[in-house]
Amino acid sequence: MHGGYFQSSIKVYFTLINNVLNFFTAQDWFLLKCGPVPLYAIKPRLLEKGKIMQASEIMTTSVKSVSSGTPLTEAVSLMCLYRYSGIPVVDDGKLIGIIAEKDILASLLPNADDLKDGMAAIDFNKLMSDYAGILKGTVSDLMTHTVKSVPADMHILKAAALMAGYRFRRIPVTDGDQLLGMLSLGDIHKAIFHKNISIIAS
């Protein structure tokens, strides 16, 4: 009984593998050699032209986020671990802000009044020692409350244009005030490359 089930499972498995191998063309294998490939890049001729060009199709959905009450030490640890320049702040499922490296560093740097007497008058060693005290606070102390984001159905090139205007490399993708994912310039560039691979490879 078990032997028959095992043989049947093996047959189904190899039939599936064979179908998958037949599904890929030489162009598809070329794509796969370039690294991880989004599903829409495979067999692009089966897709309607221009259909898969929205932010929601290429965004990263496994997003690390923090709450407004998260200790700054934890937020900074996440930034260092995942090499993020900023992390979305989400309370009760709603995107309420961003905590970024620049926000934290700005709290350390001298302001315009401090610079009136020149750099020589500033004790940068003291500023450095203030860092530990700053990190005793929470995300709400330093977060940016005005959030720039793009809707899920925005064309990726329009999103790229907005990001260029904001000088962002990553931007939240939202549905109202709900965070759906993060979109990066790297995601957009890779999607455009894969969309035009047939032209590039010819």
mmCIF file of the C-alpha atoms, coordinates in Angstrom:
data_MODEL
# 
_entry.id   MODEL 
# 
loop_
_atom_site.group_PDB 
_atom_site.id 
_atom_site.type_symbol 
_atom_site.label_atom_id 
_atom_site.label_alt_id 
_atom_site.label_comp_id 
_atom_site.label_asym_id 
_atom_site.label_entity_id 
_atom_site.label_seq_id 
_atom_site.pdbx_PDB_ins_code 
_atom_site.Cartn_x 
_atom_site.Cartn_y 
_atom_site.Cartn_z 
_atom_site.occupancy 
_atom_site.B_iso_or_equiv 
_atom_site.pdbx_formal_charge 
_atom_site.auth_seq_id 
_atom_site.auth_comp_id 
_atom_site.auth_asym_id 
_atom_site.auth_atom_id 
_atom_site.pdbx_PDB_model_num 
ATOM 1   C CA . MET A 1 1   ? 0.000  0.000  0.000   1.00 0.00 ? 1   MET A CA 1 
ATOM 2   C CA . HIS A 1 2   ? 2.684  2.446  1.034   1.00 0.00 ? 2   HIS A CA 1 
ATOM 3   C CA . GLY A 1 3   ? 4.894  1.351  -1.875  1.00 0.00 ? 3   GLY A CA 1 
ATOM 4   C CA . GLY A 1 4   ? 2.162  2.163  -4.398  1.00 0.00 ? 4   GLY A CA 1 
ATOM 5   C CA . TYR A 1 5   ? 1.578  5.565  -2.818  1.00 0.00 ? 5   TYR A CA 1 
ATOM 6   C CA . PHE A 1 6   ? 5.323  6.271  -2.868  1.00 0.00 ? 6   PHE A CA 1 
ATOM 7   C CA . GLN A 1 7   ? 5.645  5.288  -6.540  1.00 0.00 ? 7   GLN A CA 1 
ATOM 8   C CA . SER A 1 8   ? 2.610  7.413  -7.412  1.00 0.00 ? 8   SER A CA 1 
ATOM 9   C CA . SER A 1 9   ? 4.069  10.405 -5.561  1.00 0.00 ? 9   SER A CA 1 
ATOM 10  C CA . ILE A 1 10  ? 7.416  9.990  -7.346  1.00 0.00 ? 10  ILE A CA 1 
ATOM 11  C CA . LYS A 1 11  ? 5.630  9.847  -10.704 1.00 0.00 ? 11  LYS A CA 1 
ATOM 12  C CA . VAL A 1 12  ? 3.675  13.020 -9.944  1.00 0.00 ? 12  VAL A CA 1 
ATOM 13  C CA . TYR A 1 13  ? 6.861  14.734 -8.728  1.00 0.00 ? 13  TYR A CA 1 
ATOM 14  C CA . PHE A 1 14  ? 8.853  13.923 -11.874 1.00 0.00 ? 14  PHE A CA 1 
ATOM 15  C CA . THR A 1 15  ? 5.913  14.833 -14.107 1.00 0.00 ? 15  THR A CA 1 
ATOM 16  C CA . LEU A 1 16  ? 5.771  18.199 -12.356 1.00 0.00 ? 16  LEU A CA 1 
ATOM 17  C CA . ILE A 1 17  ? 9.543  18.710 -12.736 1.00 0.00 ? 17  ILE A CA 1 
ATOM 18  C CA . ASN A 1 18  ? 9.350  17.803 -16.424 1.00 0.00 ? 18  ASN A CA 1 
ATOM 19  C CA . ASN A 1 19  ? 6.521  20.283 -16.976 1.00 0.00 ? 19  ASN A CA 1 
ATOM 20  C CA . VAL A 1 20  ? 8.472  23.003 -15.191 1.00 0.00 ? 20  VAL A CA 1 
ATOM 21  C CA . LEU A 1 21  ? 11.595 22.337 -17.273 1.00 0.00 ? 21  LEU A CA 1 
ATOM 22  C CA . ASN A 1 22  ? 9.553  22.445 -20.471 1.00 0.00 ? 22  ASN A CA 1 
ATOM 23  C CA . PHE A 1 23  ? 7.983  25.697 -19.327 1.00 0.00 ? 23  PHE A CA 1 
ATOM 24  C CA . PHE A 1 24  ? 11.307 27.569 -19.324 1.00 0.00 ? 24  PHE A CA 1 
ATOM 25  C CA . THR A 1 25  ? 12.851 28.851 -22.529 1.00 0.00 ? 25  THR A CA 1 
ATOM 26  C CA . ALA A 1 26  ? 16.519 29.679 -23.179 1.00 0.00 ? 26  ALA A CA 1 
ATOM 27  C CA . GLN A 1 27  ? 15.671 33.312 -22.389 1.00 0.00 ? 27  GLN A CA 1 
ATOM 28  C CA . ASP A 1 28  ? 14.143 32.266 -19.060 1.00 0.00 ? 28  ASP A CA 1 
ATOM 29  C CA . TRP A 1 29  ? 17.302 30.367 -18.092 1.00 0.00 ? 29  TRP A CA 1 
ATOM 30  C CA . PHE A 1 30  ? 19.342 33.445 -18.979 1.00 0.00 ? 30  PHE A CA 1 
ATOM 31  C CA . LEU A 1 31  ? 17.147 35.413 -16.574 1.00 0.00 ? 31  LEU A CA 1 
ATOM 32  C CA . LEU A 1 32  ? 17.672 32.899 -13.790 1.00 0.00 ? 32  LEU A CA 1 
ATOM 33  C CA . LYS A 1 33  ? 21.453 33.138 -14.156 1.00 0.00 ? 33  LYS A CA 1 
ATOM 34  C CA . CYS A 1 34  ? 21.162 36.844 -13.315 1.00 0.00 ? 34  CYS A CA 1 
ATOM 35  C CA . GLY A 1 35  ? 20.004 35.995 -9.808  1.00 0.00 ? 35  GLY A CA 1 
ATOM 36  C CA . PRO A 1 36  ? 16.605 35.747 -8.052  1.00 0.00 ? 36  PRO A CA 1 
ATOM 37  C CA . VAL A 1 37  ? 13.871 36.502 -10.567 1.00 0.00 ? 37  VAL A CA 1 
ATOM 38  C CA . PRO A 1 38  ? 10.311 37.693 -9.833  1.00 0.00 ? 38  PRO A CA 1 
ATOM 39  C CA . LEU A 1 39  ? 7.601  35.422 -11.210 1.00 0.00 ? 39  LEU A CA 1 
ATOM 40  C CA . TYR A 1 40  ? 6.378  37.980 -13.724 1.00 0.00 ? 40  TYR A CA 1 
ATOM 41  C CA . ALA A 1 41  ? 9.789  38.015 -15.421 1.00 0.00 ? 41  ALA A CA 1 
ATOM 42  C CA . ILE A 1 42  ? 9.378  34.382 -16.500 1.00 0.00 ? 42  ILE A CA 1 
ATOM 43  C CA . LYS A 1 43  ? 7.520  33.907 -19.769 1.00 0.00 ? 43  LYS A CA 1 
ATOM 44  C CA . PRO A 1 44  ? 6.882  37.651 -20.203 1.00 0.00 ? 44  PRO A CA 1 
ATOM 45  C CA . ARG A 1 45  ? 5.106  36.977 -23.519 1.00 0.00 ? 45  ARG A CA 1 
ATOM 46  C CA . LEU A 1 46  ? 2.273  35.352 -21.531 1.00 0.00 ? 46  LEU A CA 1 
ATOM 47  C CA . LEU A 1 47  ? 1.606  38.611 -19.728 1.00 0.00 ? 47  LEU A CA 1 
ATOM 48  C CA . GLU A 1 48  ? -0.335 41.559 -21.022 1.00 0.00 ? 48  GLU A CA 1 
ATOM 49  C CA . LYS A 1 49  ? 1.991  44.341 -22.080 1.00 0.00 ? 49  LYS A CA 1 
ATOM 50  C CA . GLY A 1 50  ? 2.451  46.872 -19.300 1.00 0.00 ? 50  GLY A CA 1 
ATOM 51  C CA . LYS A 1 51  ? 0.224  45.014 -16.847 1.00 0.00 ? 51  LYS A CA 1 
ATOM 52  C CA . ILE A 1 52  ? 2.887  44.125 -14.284 1.00 0.00 ? 52  ILE A CA 1 
ATOM 53  C CA . MET A 1 53  ? 4.383  47.538 -13.665 1.00 0.00 ? 53  MET A CA 1 
ATOM 54  C CA . GLN A 1 54  ? 2.778  48.556 -10.384 1.00 0.00 ? 54  GLN A CA 1 
ATOM 55  C CA . ALA A 1 55  ? 4.492  49.136 -7.058  1.00 0.00 ? 55  ALA A CA 1 
ATOM 56  C CA . SER A 1 56  ? 2.585  46.280 -5.411  1.00 0.00 ? 56  SER A CA 1 
ATOM 57  C CA . GLU A 1 57  ? 4.000  43.757 -7.906  1.00 0.00 ? 57  GLU A CA 1 
ATOM 58  C CA . ILE A 1 58  ? 7.661  44.313 -7.076  1.00 0.00 ? 58  ILE A CA 1 
ATOM 59  C CA . MET A 1 59  ? 7.686  45.709 -3.528  1.00 0.00 ? 59  MET A CA 1 
ATOM 60  C CA . THR A 1 60  ? 9.196  43.841 -0.588  1.00 0.00 ? 60  THR A CA 1 
ATOM 61  C CA . THR A 1 61  ? 6.383  42.640 1.661   1.00 0.00 ? 61  THR A CA 1 
ATOM 62  C CA . SER A 1 62  ? 8.485  41.189 4.498   1.00 0.00 ? 62  SER A CA 1 
ATOM 63  C CA . VAL A 1 63  ? 9.071  44.590 6.050   1.00 0.00 ? 63  VAL A CA 1 
ATOM 64  C CA . LYS A 1 64  ? 10.750 45.143 9.392   1.00 0.00 ? 64  LYS A CA 1 
ATOM 65  C CA . SER A 1 65  ? 8.916  47.827 11.370  1.00 0.00 ? 65  SER A CA 1 
ATOM 66  C CA . VAL A 1 66  ? 8.924  49.313 14.857  1.00 0.00 ? 66  VAL A CA 1 
ATOM 67  C CA . SER A 1 67  ? 6.319  51.008 17.021  1.00 0.00 ? 67  SER A CA 1 
ATOM 68  C CA . SER A 1 68  ? 6.499  54.519 18.433  1.00 0.00 ? 68  SER A CA 1 
ATOM 69  C CA . GLY A 1 69  ? 7.306  53.020 21.829  1.00 0.00 ? 69  GLY A CA 1 
ATOM 70  C CA . THR A 1 70  ? 10.173 50.851 20.606  1.00 0.00 ? 70  THR A CA 1 
ATOM 71  C CA . PRO A 1 71  ? 13.473 51.697 22.359  1.00 0.00 ? 71  PRO A CA 1 
ATOM 72  C CA . LEU A 1 72  ? 15.871 53.522 20.055  1.00 0.00 ? 72  LEU A CA 1 
ATOM 73  C CA . THR A 1 73  ? 18.535 50.927 20.839  1.00 0.00 ? 73  THR A CA 1 
ATOM 74  C CA . GLU A 1 74  ? 16.309 48.261 19.269  1.00 0.00 ? 74  GLU A CA 1 
ATOM 75  C CA . ALA A 1 75  ? 15.540 50.410 16.216  1.00 0.00 ? 75  ALA A CA 1 
ATOM 76  C CA . VAL A 1 76  ? 19.230 51.163 15.653  1.00 0.00 ? 76  VAL A CA 1 
ATOM 77  C CA . SER A 1 77  ? 20.092 47.478 16.067  1.00 0.00 ? 77  SER A CA 1 
ATOM 78  C CA . LEU A 1 78  ? 17.620 46.625 13.290  1.00 0.00 ? 78  LEU A CA 1 
ATOM 79  C CA . MET A 1 79  ? 19.117 49.301 11.043  1.00 0.00 ? 79  MET A CA 1 
ATOM 80  C CA . CYS A 1 80  ? 22.611 47.926 11.584  1.00 0.00 ? 80  CYS A CA 1 
ATOM 81  C CA . LEU A 1 81  ? 21.560 44.285 11.211  1.00 0.00 ? 81  LEU A CA 1 
ATOM 82  C CA . TYR A 1 82  ? 19.566 44.743 7.987   1.00 0.00 ? 82  TYR A CA 1 
ATOM 83  C CA . ARG A 1 83  ? 21.543 47.724 6.669   1.00 0.00 ? 83  ARG A CA 1 
ATOM 84  C CA . TYR A 1 84  ? 18.447 49.919 6.583   1.00 0.00 ? 84  TYR A CA 1 
ATOM 85  C CA . SER A 1 85  ? 18.754 53.689 6.478   1.00 0.00 ? 85  SER A CA 1 
ATOM 86  C CA . GLY A 1 86  ? 15.253 53.971 7.921   1.00 0.00 ? 86  GLY A CA 1 
ATOM 87  C CA . ILE A 1 87  ? 12.446 51.835 9.351   1.00 0.00 ? 87  ILE A CA 1 
ATOM 88  C CA . PRO A 1 88  ? 8.663  52.377 9.173   1.00 0.00 ? 88  PRO A CA 1 
ATOM 89  C CA . VAL A 1 89  ? 6.914  53.168 12.443  1.00 0.00 ? 89  VAL A CA 1 
ATOM 90  C CA . VAL A 1 90  ? 3.603  51.321 12.766  1.00 0.00 ? 90  VAL A CA 1 
ATOM 91  C CA . ASP A 1 91  ? 1.099  51.661 15.604  1.00 0.00 ? 91  ASP A CA 1 
ATOM 92  C CA . ASP A 1 92  ? -2.109 49.593 15.656  1.00 0.00 ? 92  ASP A CA 1 
ATOM 93  C CA . GLY A 1 93  ? -1.483 48.513 12.071  1.00 0.00 ? 93  GLY A CA 1 
ATOM 94  C CA . LYS A 1 94  ? -1.192 52.097 10.812  1.00 0.00 ? 94  LYS A CA 1 
ATOM 95  C CA . LEU A 1 95  ? 1.903  53.724 9.335   1.00 0.00 ? 95  LEU A CA 1 
ATOM 96  C CA . ILE A 1 96  ? 2.531  56.817 11.458  1.00 0.00 ? 96  ILE A CA 1 
ATOM 97  C CA . GLY A 1 97  ? 6.116  57.733 10.678  1.00 0.00 ? 97  GLY A CA 1 
ATOM 98  C CA . ILE A 1 98  ? 9.676  56.786 9.824   1.00 0.00 ? 98  ILE A CA 1 
ATOM 99  C CA . ILE A 1 99  ? 12.703 56.533 12.082  1.00 0.00 ? 99  ILE A CA 1 
ATOM 100 C CA . ALA A 1 100 ? 15.879 57.090 10.079  1.00 0.00 ? 100 ALA A CA 1 
ATOM 101 C CA . GLU A 1 101 ? 19.605 57.225 10.665  1.00 0.00 ? 101 GLU A CA 1 
ATOM 102 C CA . LYS A 1 102 ? 19.575 60.889 9.682   1.00 0.00 ? 102 LYS A CA 1 
ATOM 103 C CA . ASP A 1 103 ? 17.036 61.628 12.441  1.00 0.00 ? 103 ASP A CA 1 
ATOM 104 C CA . ILE A 1 104 ? 19.317 60.077 15.045  1.00 0.00 ? 104 ILE A CA 1 
ATOM 105 C CA . LEU A 1 105 ? 22.490 61.711 13.732  1.00 0.00 ? 105 LEU A CA 1 
ATOM 106 C CA . ALA A 1 106 ? 20.738 65.075 13.457  1.00 0.00 ? 106 ALA A CA 1 
ATOM 107 C CA . SER A 1 107 ? 20.121 64.964 17.206  1.00 0.00 ? 107 SER A CA 1 
ATOM 108 C CA . LEU A 1 108 ? 23.897 64.731 17.719  1.00 0.00 ? 108 LEU A CA 1 
ATOM 109 C CA . LEU A 1 109 ? 25.097 67.300 15.210  1.00 0.00 ? 109 LEU A CA 1 
ATOM 110 C CA . PRO A 1 110 ? 25.556 70.985 16.046  1.00 0.00 ? 110 PRO A CA 1 
ATOM 111 C CA . ASN A 1 111 ? 22.767 73.335 14.961  1.00 0.00 ? 111 ASN A CA 1 
ATOM 112 C CA . ALA A 1 112 ? 23.072 76.665 13.147  1.00 0.00 ? 112 ALA A CA 1 
ATOM 113 C CA . ASP A 1 113 ? 23.515 78.630 16.392  1.00 0.00 ? 113 ASP A CA 1 
ATOM 114 C CA . ASP A 1 114 ? 26.348 76.339 17.483  1.00 0.00 ? 114 ASP A CA 1 
ATOM 115 C CA . LEU A 1 115 ? 28.158 76.950 14.202  1.00 0.00 ? 115 LEU A CA 1 
ATOM 116 C CA . LYS A 1 116 ? 28.171 80.752 14.507  1.00 0.00 ? 116 LYS A CA 1 
ATOM 117 C CA . ASP A 1 117 ? 31.508 80.685 16.311  1.00 0.00 ? 117 ASP A CA 1 
ATOM 118 C CA . GLY A 1 118 ? 32.996 78.120 13.935  1.00 0.00 ? 118 GLY A CA 1 
ATOM 119 C CA . MET A 1 119 ? 33.823 74.431 14.182  1.00 0.00 ? 119 MET A CA 1 
ATOM 120 C CA . ALA A 1 120 ? 36.765 75.028 16.524  1.00 0.00 ? 120 ALA A CA 1 
ATOM 121 C CA . ALA A 1 121 ? 34.414 76.023 19.341  1.00 0.00 ? 121 ALA A CA 1 
ATOM 122 C CA . ILE A 1 122 ? 32.508 72.728 19.205  1.00 0.00 ? 122 ILE A CA 1 
ATOM 123 C CA . ASP A 1 123 ? 33.454 69.825 21.462  1.00 0.00 ? 123 ASP A CA 1 
ATOM 124 C CA . PHE A 1 124 ? 32.798 66.898 19.127  1.00 0.00 ? 124 PHE A CA 1 
ATOM 125 C CA . ASN A 1 125 ? 33.999 64.385 21.715  1.00 0.00 ? 125 ASN A CA 1 
ATOM 126 C CA . LYS A 1 126 ? 31.223 65.553 24.020  1.00 0.00 ? 126 LYS A CA 1 
ATOM 127 C CA . LEU A 1 127 ? 28.700 65.244 21.200  1.00 0.00 ? 127 LEU A CA 1 
ATOM 128 C CA . MET A 1 128 ? 29.875 61.677 20.671  1.00 0.00 ? 128 MET A CA 1 
ATOM 129 C CA . SER A 1 129 ? 29.421 60.878 24.348  1.00 0.00 ? 129 SER A CA 1 
ATOM 130 C CA . ASP A 1 130 ? 25.854 62.243 24.178  1.00 0.00 ? 130 ASP A CA 1 
ATOM 131 C CA . TYR A 1 131 ? 24.919 59.389 21.832  1.00 0.00 ? 131 TYR A CA 1 
ATOM 132 C CA . ALA A 1 132 ? 24.408 56.873 24.634  1.00 0.00 ? 132 ALA A CA 1 
ATOM 133 C CA . GLY A 1 133 ? 21.999 59.250 26.346  1.00 0.00 ? 133 GLY A CA 1 
ATOM 134 C CA . ILE A 1 134 ? 20.025 59.801 23.153  1.00 0.00 ? 134 ILE A CA 1 
ATOM 135 C CA . LEU A 1 135 ? 19.558 56.064 22.670  1.00 0.00 ? 135 LEU A CA 1 
ATOM 136 C CA . LYS A 1 136 ? 17.886 55.802 26.082  1.00 0.00 ? 136 LYS A CA 1 
ATOM 137 C CA . GLY A 1 137 ? 14.779 57.285 24.495  1.00 0.00 ? 137 GLY A CA 1 
ATOM 138 C CA . THR A 1 138 ? 12.131 55.731 22.275  1.00 0.00 ? 138 THR A CA 1 
ATOM 139 C CA . VAL A 1 139 ? 11.397 55.949 18.564  1.00 0.00 ? 139 VAL A CA 1 
ATOM 140 C CA . SER A 1 140 ? 8.704  58.581 19.175  1.00 0.00 ? 140 SER A CA 1 
ATOM 141 C CA . ASP A 1 141 ? 11.384 61.009 20.402  1.00 0.00 ? 141 ASP A CA 1 
ATOM 142 C CA . LEU A 1 142 ? 13.135 61.275 17.033  1.00 0.00 ? 142 LEU A CA 1 
ATOM 143 C CA . MET A 1 143 ? 10.845 59.825 14.352  1.00 0.00 ? 143 MET A CA 1 
ATOM 144 C CA . THR A 1 144 ? 9.629  61.811 11.368  1.00 0.00 ? 144 THR A CA 1 
ATOM 145 C CA . HIS A 1 145 ? 5.844  62.061 11.504  1.00 0.00 ? 145 HIS A CA 1 
ATOM 146 C CA . THR A 1 146 ? 5.291  63.276 7.949   1.00 0.00 ? 146 THR A CA 1 
ATOM 147 C CA . VAL A 1 147 ? 5.501  60.120 5.850   1.00 0.00 ? 147 VAL A CA 1 
ATOM 148 C CA . LYS A 1 148 ? 6.114  60.104 2.112   1.00 0.00 ? 148 LYS A CA 1 
ATOM 149 C CA . SER A 1 149 ? 4.629  56.982 0.526   1.00 0.00 ? 149 SER A CA 1 
ATOM 150 C CA . VAL A 1 150 ? 3.240  55.653 -2.751  1.00 0.00 ? 150 VAL A CA 1 
ATOM 151 C CA . PRO A 1 151 ? -0.029 53.773 -3.370  1.00 0.00 ? 151 PRO A CA 1 
ATOM 152 C CA . ALA A 1 152 ? 0.088  50.114 -4.337  1.00 0.00 ? 152 ALA A CA 1 
ATOM 153 C CA . ASP A 1 153 ? -1.219 50.747 -7.863  1.00 0.00 ? 153 ASP A CA 1 
ATOM 154 C CA . MET A 1 154 ? 1.292  53.465 -8.777  1.00 0.00 ? 154 MET A CA 1 
ATOM 155 C CA . HIS A 1 155 ? 3.355  52.863 -11.925 1.00 0.00 ? 155 HIS A CA 1 
ATOM 156 C CA . ILE A 1 156 ? 6.883  51.970 -10.878 1.00 0.00 ? 156 ILE A CA 1 
ATOM 157 C CA . LEU A 1 157 ? 8.493  54.692 -13.012 1.00 0.00 ? 157 LEU A CA 1 
ATOM 158 C CA . LYS A 1 158 ? 6.223  57.304 -11.465 1.00 0.00 ? 158 LYS A CA 1 
ATOM 159 C CA . ALA A 1 159 ? 7.280  55.987 -8.054  1.00 0.00 ? 159 ALA A CA 1 
ATOM 160 C CA . ALA A 1 160 ? 10.924 56.229 -9.145  1.00 0.00 ? 160 ALA A CA 1 
ATOM 161 C CA . ALA A 1 161 ? 10.404 59.845 -10.217 1.00 0.00 ? 161 ALA A CA 1 
ATOM 162 C CA . LEU A 1 162 ? 8.914  60.708 -6.817  1.00 0.00 ? 162 LEU A CA 1 
ATOM 163 C CA . MET A 1 163 ? 11.746 58.940 -5.026  1.00 0.00 ? 163 MET A CA 1 
ATOM 164 C CA . ALA A 1 164 ? 14.289 60.884 -7.069  1.00 0.00 ? 164 ALA A CA 1 
ATOM 165 C CA . GLY A 1 165 ? 12.521 64.110 -6.115  1.00 0.00 ? 165 GLY A CA 1 
ATOM 166 C CA . TYR A 1 166 ? 12.555 63.159 -2.431  1.00 0.00 ? 166 TYR A CA 1 
ATOM 167 C CA . ARG A 1 167 ? 16.108 61.757 -2.703  1.00 0.00 ? 167 ARG A CA 1 
ATOM 168 C CA . PHE A 1 168 ? 14.857 58.459 -1.280  1.00 0.00 ? 168 PHE A CA 1 
ATOM 169 C CA . ARG A 1 169 ? 16.279 55.035 -2.081  1.00 0.00 ? 169 ARG A CA 1 
ATOM 170 C CA . ARG A 1 170 ? 13.341 53.270 -0.394  1.00 0.00 ? 170 ARG A CA 1 
ATOM 171 C CA . ILE A 1 171 ? 9.740  54.335 0.106   1.00 0.00 ? 171 ILE A CA 1 
ATOM 172 C CA . PRO A 1 172 ? 6.714  52.761 1.856   1.00 0.00 ? 172 PRO A CA 1 
ATOM 173 C CA . VAL A 1 173 ? 3.900  51.335 -0.264  1.00 0.00 ? 173 VAL A CA 1 
ATOM 174 C CA . THR A 1 174 ? 0.534  51.933 1.359   1.00 0.00 ? 174 THR A CA 1 
ATOM 175 C CA . ASP A 1 175 ? -3.191 51.354 1.064   1.00 0.00 ? 175 ASP A CA 1 
ATOM 176 C CA . GLY A 1 176 ? -4.598 54.341 2.915   1.00 0.00 ? 176 GLY A CA 1 
ATOM 177 C CA . ASP A 1 177 ? -2.694 54.330 6.206   1.00 0.00 ? 177 ASP A CA 1 
ATOM 178 C CA . GLN A 1 178 ? -1.898 50.607 6.035   1.00 0.00 ? 178 GLN A CA 1 
ATOM 179 C CA . LEU A 1 179 ? 1.702  49.641 5.284   1.00 0.00 ? 179 LEU A CA 1 
ATOM 180 C CA . LEU A 1 180 ? 1.827  47.014 2.529   1.00 0.00 ? 180 LEU A CA 1 
ATOM 181 C CA . GLY A 1 181 ? 5.540  46.910 1.781   1.00 0.00 ? 181 GLY A CA 1 
ATOM 182 C CA . MET A 1 182 ? 8.660  48.831 0.851   1.00 0.00 ? 182 MET A CA 1 
ATOM 183 C CA . LEU A 1 183 ? 9.775  49.747 -2.652  1.00 0.00 ? 183 LEU A CA 1 
ATOM 184 C CA . SER A 1 184 ? 13.414 50.429 -3.491  1.00 0.00 ? 184 SER A CA 1 
ATOM 185 C CA . LEU A 1 185 ? 15.158 51.902 -6.505  1.00 0.00 ? 185 LEU A CA 1 
ATOM 186 C CA . GLY A 1 186 ? 16.910 48.544 -6.790  1.00 0.00 ? 186 GLY A CA 1 
ATOM 187 C CA . ASP A 1 187 ? 13.522 46.775 -7.071  1.00 0.00 ? 187 ASP A CA 1 
ATOM 188 C CA . ILE A 1 188 ? 12.464 49.161 -9.827  1.00 0.00 ? 188 ILE A CA 1 
ATOM 189 C CA . HIS A 1 189 ? 15.711 48.912 -11.787 1.00 0.00 ? 189 HIS A CA 1 
ATOM 190 C CA . LYS A 1 190 ? 15.658 45.115 -11.609 1.00 0.00 ? 190 LYS A CA 1 
ATOM 191 C CA . ALA A 1 191 ? 12.032 44.997 -12.785 1.00 0.00 ? 191 ALA A CA 1 
ATOM 192 C CA . ILE A 1 192 ? 12.773 47.236 -15.768 1.00 0.00 ? 192 ILE A CA 1 
ATOM 193 C CA . PHE A 1 193 ? 15.839 45.143 -16.636 1.00 0.00 ? 193 PHE A CA 1 
ATOM 194 C CA . HIS A 1 194 ? 13.844 41.907 -16.557 1.00 0.00 ? 194 HIS A CA 1 
ATOM 195 C CA . LYS A 1 195 ? 10.997 43.467 -18.523 1.00 0.00 ? 195 LYS A CA 1 
ATOM 196 C CA . ASN A 1 196 ? 13.402 44.388 -21.324 1.00 0.00 ? 196 ASN A CA 1 
ATOM 197 C CA . ILE A 1 197 ? 15.692 41.354 -21.177 1.00 0.00 ? 197 ILE A CA 1 
ATOM 198 C CA . SER A 1 198 ? 14.623 40.102 -24.614 1.00 0.00 ? 198 SER A CA 1 
ATOM 199 C CA . ILE A 1 199 ? 15.871 43.354 -26.141 1.00 0.00 ? 199 ILE A CA 1 
ATOM 200 C CA . ILE A 1 200 ? 19.049 43.374 -24.046 1.00 0.00 ? 200 ILE A CA 1 
ATOM 201 C CA . ALA A 1 201 ? 19.890 39.740 -24.830 1.00 0.00 ? 201 ALA A CA 1 
ATOM 202 C CA . SER A 1 202 ? 19.255 40.038 -28.583 1.00 0.00 ? 202 SER A CA 1 
# 
